[in-house]
């Protein structure tokens, strides 16, 4: 049964909705619709689009490889300090992205804790490279995948896994034949959120990988640069990111609202 909200709640609710929608309306209103196709076809914008899509996809793949086992460990394994580990995994959610970029530099930079040995032993330098973009995006996006998959694991019915174990299935067989199909929706939702977060990452990317066109300049970085030189191009790129956000949220709405 629907209830009529009291005016004392309705008024701030309407103001809050307007506060969220007004900037988006400004973006749509000021968009150069007549030249959007031409602007999207410019080489520098196409390079930023291509790099963003490729790096976000690679970052998501890296998060899948690392995040699913990590989520399983947090959901199913009992070990000392599990709460602390869970808290540390979620730190990038609240950590300012620029601070994340600085932390990556201190860890993986040429003089970093690990980066100095990578450079000395293997000749690998990660900062200000495309690989650095992928790592920066994966760092900020990984918690989204872990939280989603951990939630799916906790909600999964353990009786199916117990039945498979009773029938003699190995732990690996149970995991990839029973557990993974059960949590597939959670993995899918986490991967989509992870990809969208990686696509929109700015602070950690510009701090750790820089802003080099064709190599590390993703769409958010291109928007930042274009605001000073070509505001219309910045609006076009912002529209692309806005459209991706709407598509992602629309696709995941069924997991949030029943």
C-alpha positions as CSV (number, residue, x, y, z in Angstrom):
1,X,0.0,0.0,0.0
2,X,1.4,3.4,-1.0
3,X,1.6,6.1,1.6
4,X,1.5,9.8,1.0
5,X,4.7,11.3,2.3
6,X,4.5,14.3,4.7
7,X,5.4,17.6,3.2
8,X,8.3,18.0,5.6
9,X,10.0,15.1,3.9
10,X,8.6,15.7,0.4
11,X,10.1,19.2,0.0
12,X,13.8,18.3,0.8
13,X,13.4,15.1,-1.3
14,X,12.4,17.2,-4.3
15,X,15.2,19.6,-3.7
16,X,17.7,16.7,-3.4
17,X,16.4,15.2,-6.7
18,X,16.8,18.6,-8.4
19,X,20.3,19.0,-7.0
20,X,21.3,15.7,-8.6
21,X,19.5,16.2,-11.9
22,X,20.3,19.9,-12.6
23,X,24.0,19.3,-13.5
24,X,23.0,16.5,-15.8
25,X,20.4,18.7,-17.4
26,X,23.1,21.3,-17.9
27,X,25.3,18.8,-19.6
28,X,22.6,17.7,-22.0
29,X,21.4,21.2,-22.7
30,X,24.9,22.5,-23.6
31,X,25.9,19.5,-25.6
32,X,26.9,20.3,-29.2
33,X,24.5,17.8,-30.7
34,X,24.9,19.1,-34.3
35,X,28.7,18.4,-34.3
36,X,28.9,15.5,-31.9
37,X,29.6,12.9,-34.6
38,X,32.4,15.0,-36.1
39,X,34.0,15.6,-32.7
40,X,33.8,12.0,-31.7
41,X,35.7,11.2,-34.9
42,X,38.7,13.4,-34.1
43,X,41.9,11.3,-33.7
44,X,42.7,12.5,-30.1
45,X,39.2,11.7,-28.9
46,X,39.3,8.3,-30.6
47,X,42.6,7.5,-29.0
48,X,41.2,8.4,-25.6
49,X,38.1,6.3,-26.2
50,X,40.2,3.3,-27.4
51,X,42.6,3.5,-24.5
52,X,39.8,3.9,-22.0
53,X,37.9,0.9,-23.3
54,X,41.0,-1.3,-23.5
55,X,42.5,-0.3,-20.2
56,X,39.1,-0.7,-18.4
57,X,38.6,-4.1,-19.9
58,X,42.1,-5.3,-18.9
59,X,41.7,-3.8,-15.4
60,X,38.4,-5.7,-15.0
61,X,40.1,-9.0,-16.2
62,X,42.8,-8.4,-13.6
63,X,40.3,-7.8,-10.9
64,X,38.4,-11.0,-11.9
65,X,41.6,-13.0,-11.6
66,X,42.5,-11.6,-8.2
67,X,39.1,-10.6,-6.8
68,X,37.1,-13.8,-7.1
69,X,39.6,-15.9,-5.0
70,X,39.9,-13.0,-2.6
71,X,36.1,-12.8,-2.2
72,X,36.0,-16.6,-1.7
73,X,38.6,-16.4,1.0
74,X,36.7,-13.6,2.8
75,X,33.4,-15.4,2.6
76,X,34.3,-19.0,3.2
77,X,37.7,-19.2,4.9
78,X,38.2,-18.7,8.6
79,X,41.5,-17.2,9.5
80,X,42.9,-14.7,12.1
81,X,42.4,-11.1,11.1
82,X,39.7,-11.7,8.5
83,X,37.9,-8.5,9.5
84,X,41.0,-6.5,9.2
85,X,41.7,-7.9,5.7
86,X,38.1,-7.1,4.7
87,X,38.6,-3.6,5.9
88,X,41.8,-3.2,4.0
89,X,40.2,-4.5,0.8
90,X,37.6,-1.8,1.0
91,X,40.0,1.0,1.7
92,X,40.2,2.1,-2.0
93,X,36.4,2.8,-1.8
94,X,37.0,5.7,0.6
95,X,40.6,6.6,-0.2
96,X,41.0,9.7,-2.3
97,X,42.1,8.5,-5.7
98,X,45.0,10.9,-5.8
99,X,46.3,9.3,-2.5
100,X,45.9,5.9,-4.2
101,X,48.1,7.1,-7.0
102,X,50.7,8.4,-4.6
103,X,50.6,5.0,-2.8
104,X,51.1,3.2,-6.1
105,X,54.1,5.4,-6.9
106,X,55.6,4.6,-3.6
107,X,55.1,0.9,-4.0
108,X,55.6,0.4,-7.8
109,X,57.5,3.5,-8.8
110,X,61.1,3.3,-9.9
111,X,62.2,3.9,-6.4
112,X,59.2,2.1,-4.8
113,X,59.2,-0.8,-2.4
114,X,58.6,-3.3,-5.3
115,X,59.1,-1.1,-8.3
116,X,62.9,-0.7,-7.7
117,X,63.4,-4.4,-7.9
118,X,61.2,-4.8,-11.0
119,X,63.3,-2.1,-12.7
120,X,66.6,-3.6,-11.5
121,X,65.9,-7.3,-12.1
122,X,63.6,-7.2,-15.1
123,X,63.9,-3.7,-16.5
124,X,60.2,-3.2,-16.0
125,X,58.9,0.3,-15.1
126,X,55.2,0.8,-14.6
127,X,54.6,4.5,-13.9
128,X,53.6,6.7,-16.8
129,X,52.9,3.7,-19.0
130,X,49.7,2.0,-20.3
131,X,50.3,-0.8,-17.9
132,X,50.3,1.8,-15.2
133,X,46.9,3.0,-16.3
134,X,45.6,-0.6,-16.0
135,X,47.1,-1.0,-12.5
136,X,45.7,2.3,-11.3
137,X,42.2,1.4,-12.5
138,X,42.4,-2.1,-11.1
139,X,43.4,-0.7,-7.7
140,X,40.4,1.5,-7.3
141,X,37.9,-0.9,-9.0
142,X,38.8,-4.2,-7.3
143,X,36.8,-3.6,-4.1
144,X,33.6,-3.3,-6.2
145,X,34.1,-6.8,-7.5
146,X,35.2,-8.3,-4.2
147,X,32.1,-6.9,-2.3
148,X,29.7,-8.1,-5.0
149,X,31.2,-11.6,-5.2
150,X,31.5,-12.0,-1.4
151,X,27.9,-11.1,-1.0
152,X,26.9,-13.6,-3.7
153,X,29.0,-16.3,-1.9
154,X,27.4,-15.6,1.4
155,X,23.9,-15.8,-0.1
156,X,24.6,-19.1,-2.0
157,X,23.0,-22.3,-0.8
158,X,25.7,-24.4,0.6
159,X,23.6,-27.6,0.3
160,X,24.5,-27.9,-3.4
161,X,28.2,-27.8,-2.6
162,X,27.7,-30.3,0.3
163,X,25.8,-32.6,-2.1
164,X,28.7,-32.5,-4.6
165,X,31.2,-33.2,-1.9
166,X,29.1,-36.2,-0.7
167,X,29.2,-37.6,-4.3
168,X,33.0,-37.4,-4.3
169,X,33.7,-34.3,-6.2
170,X,37.1,-32.6,-5.5
171,X,37.3,-29.1,-4.1
172,X,38.3,-27.7,-7.5
173,X,35.4,-29.5,-9.2
174,X,32.9,-28.2,-6.6
175,X,34.3,-24.6,-7.1
176,X,34.1,-24.4,-10.9
177,X,31.2,-26.7,-11.5
178,X,28.9,-25.8,-8.6
179,X,30.0,-22.6,-6.8
180,X,30.8,-20.5,-9.8
181,X,27.5,-21.1,-11.6
182,X,25.7,-20.2,-8.3
183,X,27.5,-16.9,-7.9
184,X,27.6,-16.0,-11.6
185,X,25.1,-13.2,-11.3
186,X,27.1,-11.6,-8.5
187,X,30.3,-12.0,-10.5
188,X,28.6,-10.4,-13.5
189,X,27.3,-7.5,-11.5
190,X,30.6,-7.0,-9.8
191,X,32.5,-7.1,-13.2
192,X,30.2,-4.5,-14.7
193,X,30.6,-2.2,-11.7
194,X,34.3,-2.8,-11.8
195,X,34.5,-1.9,-15.5
196,X,32.5,1.2,-15.1
197,X,34.6,2.4,-12.1
198,X,37.8,1.7,-14.1
199,X,36.4,3.6,-17.1
200,X,35.8,6.7,-15.0
201,X,38.9,6.7,-12.9
202,X,40.9,10.0,-12.9
203,X,42.9,10.7,-9.7
204,X,45.0,7.6,-9.4
205,X,45.5,7.4,-13.1
206,X,46.9,10.9,-13.6
207,X,49.1,10.6,-10.5
208,X,50.6,7.2,-11.3
209,X,50.4,7.0,-15.1
210,X,50.4,10.7,-16.1
211,X,48.4,12.3,-19.0
212,X,50.2,11.4,-22.2
213,X,48.0,11.4,-25.4
214,X,47.8,7.9,-27.0
215,X,49.6,6.2,-24.1
216,X,48.0,7.1,-20.8
217,X,45.3,9.7,-21.6
218,X,42.0,8.1,-20.9
219,X,38.6,9.7,-21.4
220,X,38.4,11.4,-17.9
221,X,41.9,12.8,-18.4
222,X,41.0,14.0,-21.9
223,X,37.9,15.7,-20.4
224,X,40.2,17.5,-17.9
225,X,42.6,18.6,-20.6
226,X,39.9,19.6,-23.1
227,X,38.2,21.9,-20.5
228,X,41.1,24.3,-21.0
229,X,41.5,24.1,-24.8
230,X,38.2,22.8,-26.3
231,X,35.2,22.8,-23.9
232,X,32.9,21.4,-26.6
233,X,35.1,18.3,-26.9
234,X,35.1,18.0,-23.1
235,X,31.2,18.0,-23.2
236,X,31.2,15.3,-25.9
237,X,33.5,13.0,-23.9
238,X,31.4,13.7,-20.7
239,X,28.3,12.6,-22.6
240,X,30.0,9.3,-23.5
241,X,30.9,8.7,-19.9
242,X,27.4,9.7,-18.8
243,X,25.8,7.3,-21.4
244,X,28.0,4.5,-20.1
245,X,26.9,5.2,-16.5
246,X,23.3,5.2,-17.4
247,X,23.6,1.9,-19.2
248,X,25.4,0.3,-16.3
249,X,23.0,1.5,-13.7
250,X,20.0,0.4,-15.8
251,X,21.4,-3.0,-16.3
252,X,22.1,-3.4,-12.6
253,X,18.9,-1.9,-11.3
254,X,17.3,-5.4,-10.9
255,X,20.0,-6.3,-8.4
256,X,19.4,-3.3,-6.3
257,X,15.6,-2.8,-6.4
258,X,13.1,-5.6,-6.0
